[in-house]
Amino acid sequence: MKLEIDDDGELFRLTAPANGLGEHPYDRYRVMYVGGVAAPVGVGLVPADPSTYDGNPQSLVSP
């Protein structure tokens, strides 16, 4: 069985909110990737460590 999931040609976006608060609000996630203004220019999506990422690009995992 093959199942194609389409979002009318648009990129899929994670809409699940982080439940945590405080210094590291994403630490409930096992894996995460960030992009847009949080990623270095021209890189696209980059890995982020949920236990240390705080929304600041300086806290991203080094490539």
Steps between C-alpha positions, in 0.01 A plus 500: 500500500632842408378819664599839366467796730481834325469852630415653161868540417577692821759402759365327807535687827500371854211651687536317829579750773780443745342424836795599711570841638813661629856499379465201259137479387568231237659237726195272471586433134742222408617658174446838341609702200468875464505724197409845386639779713633246753731335245820643354432681171471267201515178701132399512415266787762429763497261799440646843545326834161521675666484841707813436325695222328810633397674179834675468700402187815504716368192684478288182693177459827563320519331157 
